[in-house]
Amino acid sequence: MKNLRALPADPARLKAELLKWYRGHGTEAAGDPMSADVRLFTVTQGLILDMPITPKVRAAAFRMLAGLDSVKAAGPVRDGPAPHPADPGAFVMEPAGNDGAFRTTSR
């Protein structure tokens, strides 16, 4: 918890903090090569969704992800048929593997 409270609310500093222990592989095994952007996406997704971080750190995490070279805006999308077809949806690109490839989903 102390480490979470110490996370910086500045996107560049947060990125540096999250990459501090990055050594070219995933979080689970040293033999599992992973690009820095995929590693940041994976770790930050857990941080945003599962950790008790402050709203400022959460905002910095989203800004940091938006600033990654591998993240591209896909433009507006429409959600599926239910419950409100006219509402804009979210088009999400997630790592498909450890090689920097991404897959897309609509939520």
Secondary structure, DSSP 4 states (H G I P E B T S, - for coil): -HHHHT--SSHHHHHHHHTTT--SB-SS-TTSB--HHHHHHHHHHHHHHHS---HHHHHHHHHHHHTSTT-------B--SSS-TTSB--EEEEESSTTS-EEEEE-
